[in-house]
């Protein structure tokens, strides 16, 4: 366990919870909390913040249902 962790509460859509669960299963991570920490570490170190936060993405507009697991 690298570094002290703090428990927080925030709201995300149900499809994103499923996405984090899928990531943790797919990559044999301890849980979805670890999957989210990996994503946040990527954003902090390698992510292009302008690309991430200035590009509009709408996964739930119109008939879209959000993240969906790709068919195998």
VOGUKOL-948029 format. One record per residue: residue number from 1; residue in one letter; x, y, z of N, C-alpha, C in turn. Coordinates in steps of 0.001 Angstrom, whole numbers, plus 524288, in hexadecimal, padded with zeros to 5 digits. Atoms other than C-alpha are relative to their C-alpha. Layout:
<atoms>
- NUM | a | X | Y | Z | X | Y | Z | X | Y | Z .
...
</atoms>
This chain:
<atoms>
- 1 | x | 80351 | 7FB75 | 80000 | 80000 | 80000 | 80000 | 80381 | 804CC | 80000 .
- 2 | x | 7FCAD | 7FB67 | 80083 | 80761 | 80BC7 | 7FB15 | 7FD05 | 804E9 | 80170 .
- 3 | x | 80268 | 7FB14 | 7FE6C | 803BB | 8183F | 8021A | 7FB00 | 7FF42 | 80312 .
- 4 | x | 804CB | 8001D | 7FCDC | 7F8F6 | 81B1F | 80BB5 | 7FB51 | 80125 | 7FC80 .
- 5 | x | 804C1 | 7FF45 | 8030C | 7EB4C | 81A5F | 80628 | 7FBD3 | 80243 | 8038E .
- 6 | x | 8043B | 7FD8A | 7FD27 | 7DF87 | 82229 | 80A42 | 7FAE4 | 7FE8E | 7FD55 .
- 7 | x | 80514 | 80160 | 8022A | 7D176 | 81E12 | 80866 | 7FCDF | 804FB | 7FEF7 .
- 8 | x | 8034E | 7FB90 | 80162 | 7C8DC | 827DB | 80136 | 7FB17 | 7FDF3 | 7FD59 .
- 9 | x | 804D8 | 8016D | 8029F | 7BB68 | 827BB | 7FB55 | 7FF28 | 803B8 | 7FB6F .
- 10 | x | 80161 | 7FCCA | 8047E | 7B7B8 | 82C88 | 7EDBF | 7FC1F | 7FD02 | 7FCB3 .
- 11 | x | 80419 | 80255 | 80337 | 7AD3A | 829FD | 7E3AD | 801F0 | 7FEFC | 7FA7C .
- 12 | x | 7FF08 | 80156 | 80575 | 7AF19 | 822F6 | 7D6C0 | 7FB64 | 7FCBA | 7FE15 .
- 13 | x | 8044B | 802F8 | 8024E | 7A5A1 | 81C71 | 7CD6F | 800FC | 7FA22 | 800A1 .
- 14 | x | 7FFC9 | 805A6 | 7FF4A | 7A28D | 80DFF | 7CE9B | 8037C | 7FD59 | 7FBED .
- 15 | x | 7FCC7 | 80274 | 80404 | 7A929 | 80AD7 | 7C1A5 | 805D1 | 80090 | 80136 .
- 16 | x | 7FA81 | 7FF4C | 7FEA6 | 7B5FF | 81060 | 7C6D0 | 8019E | 7FC7E | 80481 .
- 17 | x | 7FEEB | 803D8 | 7FBE1 | 7B510 | 807E1 | 7D2ED | 8010C | 7FAB4 | 7FD79 .
- 18 | x | 7FF3B | 804F6 | 802CE | 7B3A5 | 7FC2F | 7C9CB | 80531 | 80003 | 7FD0F .
- 19 | x | 7FB05 | 7FFA3 | 802C7 | 7BF46 | 80112 | 7C1DC | 80489 | 7FF11 | 803C7 .
- 20 | x | 7FBD5 | 800C0 | 7FC2D | 7C7DF | 801D3 | 7CE0B | 8003E | 7FA52 | 801DC .
- 21 | x | 8002C | 8058D | 7FE7F | 7C373 | 7F429 | 7D220 | 80251 | 7FCA5 | 7FBAC .
- 22 | x | 7FDDD | 802E7 | 8046E | 7C69E | 7EF1E | 7C47E | 805F3 | 80091 | 7FFC8 .
- 23 | x | 7FA5A | 7FF1C | 80010 | 7D427 | 7F552 | 7C4DB | 802A9 | 7FCCF | 80441 .
- 24 | x | 7FD85 | 802DA | 7FBB5 | 7D712 | 7EF4F | 7D216 | 8000F | 7FA1E | 7FEF8 .
- 25 | x | 80014 | 8058E | 80170 | 7D301 | 7E1D1 | 7CD29 | 803CB | 7FEE0 | 7FB8B .
- 26 | x | 7FCC8 | 800C9 | 804AD | 7D9D7 | 7E32B | 7BFF9 | 805D8 | 80029 | 80138 .
- 27 | x | 7FA74 | 7FF49 | 7FEDD | 7E6C3 | 7E76A | 7C5EB | 8018D | 7FDE9 | 8055B .
- 28 | x | 7FEEB | 802AD | 7FB17 | 7E5FE | 7DF63 | 7D264 | 801A8 | 803D1 | 80452 .
- 29 | x | 7FF0D | 7FC33 | 7FBE7 | 7E5B5 | 7EB4B | 7DB40 | 7FCD0 | 7FE86 | 804CE .
- 30 | x | 80292 | 8016F | 7FB13 | 7E1A9 | 7EA3D | 7E966 | 7FA3C | 80175 | 80006 .
- 31 | x | 80570 | 7FE3C | 80008 | 7D532 | 7F223 | 7E770 | 7FF72 | 804BF | 7FC69 .
- 32 | x | 800EE | 7FB94 | 80371 | 7CEF4 | 7FD4F | 7E00A | 80286 | 80503 | 80213 .
- 33 | x | 7FD25 | 7FB81 | 7FDDC | 7D55C | 8071A | 7E94C | 80574 | 8004B | 7FD9E .
- 34 | x | 7FACF | 80030 | 8025F | 7E295 | 802B8 | 7E40B | 7FFB9 | 80196 | 7FA40 .
- 35 | x | 800A5 | 7FE87 | 80580 | 7DDA0 | 80412 | 7D60A | 7FF95 | 805EA | 7FF80 .
- 36 | x | 8008F | 7FA56 | 80033 | 7D99D | 8121D | 7D8BC | 80528 | 802B4 | 80159 .
- 37 | x | 7FAEC | 7FDB2 | 7FEAF | 7E6B7 | 81526 | 7DF40 | 803C1 | 7FFA4 | 7FB69 .
- 38 | x | 7FCAA | 80087 | 804A3 | 7EDBB | 80FF3 | 7D329 | 7FE94 | 80413 | 7FBE5 .
- 39 | x | 801BD | 7FC12 | 803CA | 7E585 | 818B4 | 7CA64 | 801BF | 80570 | 801BB .
- 40 | x | 7FE77 | 7FADC | 7FE0A | 7E827 | 82483 | 7D30E | 805E7 | 800C6 | 7FFBB .
- 41 | x | 7FA4F | 7FFA4 | 80085 | 7F6CB | 8218E | 7D35A | 80185 | 80114 | 7FA58 .
- 42 | x | 7FEF2 | 7FF10 | 8058A | 7F6B7 | 820FF | 7C47E | 7FED9 | 805B4 | 7FE97 .
- 43 | x | 80175 | 7FA92 | 80125 | 7EF98 | 82E04 | 7C38C | 80408 | 803BB | 80253 .
- 44 | x | 7FC55 | 7FC8B | 7FD56 | 7F903 | 83429 | 7CD56 | 8055E | 80004 | 7FD75 .
- 45 | x | 7FA9F | 8005B | 801F4 | 80573 | 82F55 | 7C6C9 | 80076 | 80013 | 7FA0D .
- 46 | x | 7FF79 | 800A0 | 805A9 | 802EA | 82C4F | 7B86C | 7FB98 | 80273 | 7FCD9 .
- 47 | x | 80481 | 7FDEF | 802CA | 7F5D9 | 8324A | 7B508 | 800E9 | 80583 | 7FE07 .
- 48 | x | 7FFED | 7FABB | 8022F | 7F4B4 | 83E2C | 7AC5E | 7FB19 | 802BD | 80207 .
- 49 | x | 8046C | 7FDA7 | 7FD5C | 7EC09 | 84667 | 7B510 | 7FCAE | 8034C | 7FC55 .
- 50 | x | 80310 | 7FCE8 | 803C0 | 7E816 | 84F90 | 7AA01 | 7FC8D | 7FC71 | 7FCB2 .
- 51 | x | 8030C | 803AC | 80319 | 7E3B7 | 843F3 | 7A1E5 | 7FBB0 | 7FD86 | 80351 .
- 52 | x | 803CA | 80299 | 7FC96 | 7DCE5 | 83D80 | 7AD69 | 7FB82 | 8039E | 8017A .
- 53 | x | 803F9 | 7FCA7 | 7FDA5 | 7D5B5 | 84945 | 7B2CD | 7FDB8 | 8042B | 7FC6A .
- 54 | x | 8024F | 7FC10 | 80378 | 7D369 | 85245 | 7A736 | 7FCF2 | 7FD94 | 7FB85 .
- 55 | x | 802FE | 802B9 | 8040A | 7CDE5 | 8480E | 79DDD | 7FAD4 | 7FE27 | 80257 .
- 56 | x | 80523 | 80186 | 7FE14 | 7BF60 | 84601 | 79F96 | 7FED9 | 7FA60 | 7FE77 .
- 57 | x | 80172 | 80576 | 800E3 | 7BB7B | 837D7 | 7A100 | 7FAA7 | 7FF27 | 8027D .
- 58 | x | 8052D | 800E7 | 7FDD4 | 7AD7E | 833CB | 7A2D6 | 7FE6C | 7FA55 | 7FF02 .
- 59 | x | 80144 | 8058F | 8007E | 7AB97 | 8255B | 7A53F | 7FA46 | 7FED2 | 8011F .
- 60 | x | 8055D | 800ED | 7FE69 | 79DA2 | 8271F | 7A9D7 | 7FC0B | 80373 | 7FD31 .
- 61 | x | 80397 | 7FC9A | 802EC | 797BA | 830C5 | 7A00B | 7FCAB | 7FCD0 | 7FC44 .
- 62 | x | 8036A | 80294 | 803C1 | 78C3E | 82CC1 | 797BA | 7FF07 | 7FA56 | 80167 .
- 63 | x | 8010C | 8058B | 7FF20 | 78B4A | 81E17 | 79661 | 804A3 | 7FD18 | 80259 .
- 64 | x | 7FB69 | 80290 | 7FDC8 | 798CA | 81B64 | 79BF7 | 7FF00 | 7FE71 | 805A7 .
- 65 | x | 800EA | 80217 | 7FAC9 | 79915 | 81347 | 7A859 | 804D6 | 80055 | 80375 .
- 66 | x | 7FB32 | 7FFC9 | 7FCE4 | 7A6CD | 8164A | 7AD0C | 803BE | 7FBB8 | 7FE6E .
- 67 | x | 7FC18 | 80400 | 80123 | 7B212 | 80CBF | 7ADDD | 7FD51 | 7FAAE | 7FF8D .
- 68 | x | 801F4 | 80557 | 800A3 | 7AF0F | 7FF24 | 7A8E3 | 80495 | 7FC66 | 7FF19 .
- 69 | x | 7FBEC | 803EC | 8008A | 7B78F | 7F331 | 7AA00 | 8001C | 7FE07 | 7FA61 .
- 70 | x | 7FF70 | 801DF | 8056B | 7BCDC | 7EF4D | 79CB4 | 7FECA | 7FA2F | 7FFBB .
- 71 | x | 80128 | 80597 | 800C9 | 7B80F | 7E255 | 7976C | 80501 | 7FD15 | 7FEE4 .
- 72 | x | 7FB4E | 80335 | 800CF | 7C226 | 7D789 | 797B3 | 7FFA2 | 7FCB2 | 7FB3B .
</atoms>
